Each structure stands twice: as structure tokens, then as C-alpha cells.
Amino acid sequence: MLDALYIATIIILEIEELEIQERCANHGDTWENTKELFYKEARRGTENPYFWSSVKEFSKILEKYYTK
């Protein structure tokens, strides 16, 4: 079974390790608020479509970083 909090934590740690938080923050918001919202989505579980939408968006940013 997938653990949404584990997935969120791994993505957040990767973003912070790469120091690309500004690229990942929601428009007009801080990284800290964006991160807290992502954790909130993850706590609702893998059935939450908003969680997967965030995973998709963060993945796109990470892909661009790694394939530049």
C-alpha cells in the first residue's frame, strides 16, 4: 500500500536538497506554506486527487531540473 506521507516527505526532501524551493512554491505563496499544504493533502491519503496533482507538478519541476 502506498503511503502518501512518505511520498510527500521524499519529494520535499529532494526539493530542499536541490535548493529549488522557490520554483516549487505556489504562485504568490511561500515554500513553507506550500509544503504545509502538500503535507495536509498527503494526510488525506492516496485517494486524494489534490495530492496526486501536487505530486505531478513537483515531478515536472524535478524533471526539468534533472534534464536541463
C-alpha positions as CSV (number, residue, x, y, z in Angstrom):
1,M,0.0,0.0,0.0
2,L,1.3,3.4,-0.9
3,D,2.0,5.8,2.0
4,A,1.2,9.4,0.9
5,L,3.1,11.0,3.8
6,Y,6.2,9.0,2.8
7,I,5.9,10.1,-0.8
8,A,5.4,13.7,0.2
9,T,8.4,13.6,2.5
10,I,10.7,12.2,-0.1
11,I,9.7,14.8,-2.7
12,I,10.0,17.7,-0.2
13,L,13.5,16.5,1.0
14,E,14.6,16.2,-2.7
15,I,13.3,19.8,-3.4
16,E,15.1,21.2,-0.4
17,E,18.3,19.3,-1.0
18,L,18.4,20.7,-4.5
19,E,17.5,24.2,-3.1
20,I,14.7,24.7,-5.7
21,Q,12.0,25.7,-3.2
22,E,11.3,29.0,-5.0
23,R,10.4,27.1,-8.2
24,C,8.1,24.8,-6.3
25,A,6.2,27.3,-4.2
26,N,2.6,28.0,-5.2
27,H,2.2,31.3,-7.1
28,G,2.2,34.2,-4.6
29,D,2.9,32.0,-1.6
30,T,5.9,30.9,0.4
31,W,7.6,27.5,0.2
32,E,6.7,26.8,3.9
33,N,3.0,27.3,3.2
34,T,3.2,25.3,0.0
35,K,5.0,22.5,1.9
36,E,2.4,22.5,4.7
37,L,-0.4,22.3,2.1
38,F,1.2,19.4,0.5
39,Y,1.5,17.6,3.8
40,K,-2.1,18.4,4.5
41,E,-3.1,16.8,1.1
42,A,-0.9,13.8,1.9
43,R,-2.5,13.2,5.3
44,R,-5.8,12.8,3.4
45,G,-4.3,9.7,1.7
46,T,-3.5,8.4,-1.7
47,E,-7.2,8.6,-2.7
48,N,-7.0,12.4,-2.6
49,P,-6.7,13.7,-6.2
50,Y,-5.2,17.0,-5.0
51,F,-2.3,15.1,-3.5
52,W,-1.6,13.4,-6.9
53,S,-1.9,16.7,-8.7
54,S,0.8,18.2,-6.5
55,V,3.0,15.1,-7.0
56,K,2.6,15.6,-10.7
57,E,3.5,19.3,-10.6
58,F,6.5,18.8,-8.3
59,S,7.7,15.9,-10.6
60,K,7.6,18.2,-13.6
61,I,9.8,20.7,-11.9
62,L,12.2,18.0,-10.7
63,E,12.3,16.5,-14.3
64,K,13.2,20.0,-15.7
65,Y,15.9,20.4,-13.1
66,Y,17.5,17.0,-13.8
67,T,17.2,17.2,-17.6
68,K,18.4,20.7,-18.1
